[in-house]
Amino acid sequence: MKRLMFLVAAVALASAPAFAADKKIERLWKSKCASCHGPDGKGETEKGKKMKVADMTSADWQKKSDDDLKKAIADGIKTEKDGVKKEMDSYKDDVKGEQLDGMIKLMREFKK
């Protein structure tokens, strides 16, 4: 019985950092991205609709490389097409390393 309790505690502790990291990434997403891209990546927010942001759940969007996504997050986006301005701030000073990898992982989880 003691071994079982020890095993359960060890598994819980081993998974705690990953769970905490995921929660931090979710908070980061909510604070930096969700106002335009939405909580689910579909872009169905007022700002997202205005800028016609892409639906991150679509197969076409999911085809983008991780490097392209990292570049967009780091450098930001400033484009205008057919009278629609798309502007996203650069987050190279705010989102780096493991956080950036976590953001890409989260966006990949949006696929349909």
Buried (B, 14 or more C-beta within 10 A) or exposed (E): EEEEEEEEEEEEEEEEEEEEBBEEBBEBBEEBBBEBBBBEBBBEBEEBEEBEBBBBBBEEBBEBEEEEBBEBBBEEBEEEEEEEEBEBEBBBEBBEEEBBBBBBEBBEEBEE
